[in-house]
Amino acid sequence: MQVAIDGPASAGKSTVAKIIAKNLSFVYIDTGAMYRACTVIARNHNLDYGNEEGILKAIDQDGIELKSENGEQKVYSAGKNISLEIRTPEISANVSQVSALPGIREKMVALQRELAGHTDVIMDGRDIGTTVLPDAEVKIFLVASARSRAERRLLDLKERGIHTDQTVEQIEADIAARDYKDSHRAVSPLRKAADAIEIDTTNLSIDQVVEKISEEIEKKS
Ligand code: C5P
């Protein structure tokens, strides 16, 4: 069983995906973390975020590894745990430029398909239902108002202990800019798959979203 969850930034994808994966013993794969790791690698090598060839070489050198530790997905590169670093505002501000590079997408999509393998998997991102797992049995497109997504992002940063001086308005503007870039890039832009079910999470609790998606999975089981 493959479950694809797509949608704009901070719509609650990873929060609900993690809970459902735990409840159903599915493998959870956070594809955004992989593009964020590419961006950390580019920065660590002092590469321009548009330097596709340089970044691809640096990824080959450092590697990107997803490890499950105590049920949490951790990201490692060059032997270092970069799970917190990938969430910093600097990386969030530049990840869309790196993720729009066709060669980077090709490499990450191949890795994502390999990780999905033949196990039960729940994967979240922007192009899972359209490109990475086009045959997924369940496809969900999560949306929420820009303000509520900014509030969630601020809370998420606080909970992870990542300091930010940004106001909720600034975060909202950053999120809107990232969504625009992700929706307008040439290669597999953020788009709802024709067969995806759209859920607006603005006025729903986490439990309610989990329940709705679990019902869809149940129907296909
Ligand atoms: O999901 P998250 O907000 O962590 O994703 C970070 C960025 O990675 C997105 O803004 C987008 O540029 C990129 N991304 C992507 N395709 C995916 C997942 C994430 O392009 N499947």
Boltz pocket constraint, residues with backbone or C-beta under 6 A from the ligand:
constraints:
  - pocket:
      binder: B
      contacts: [[A, 9], [A, 10], [A, 31], [A, 32], [A, 33], [A, 35], [A, 36], [A, 92], [A, 95], [A, 96], [A, 97], [A, 99], [A, 100], [A, 124], [A, 125], [A, 126], [A, 127], [A, 128], [A, 178], [A, 182], [A, 188]]
      max_distance: 6.0
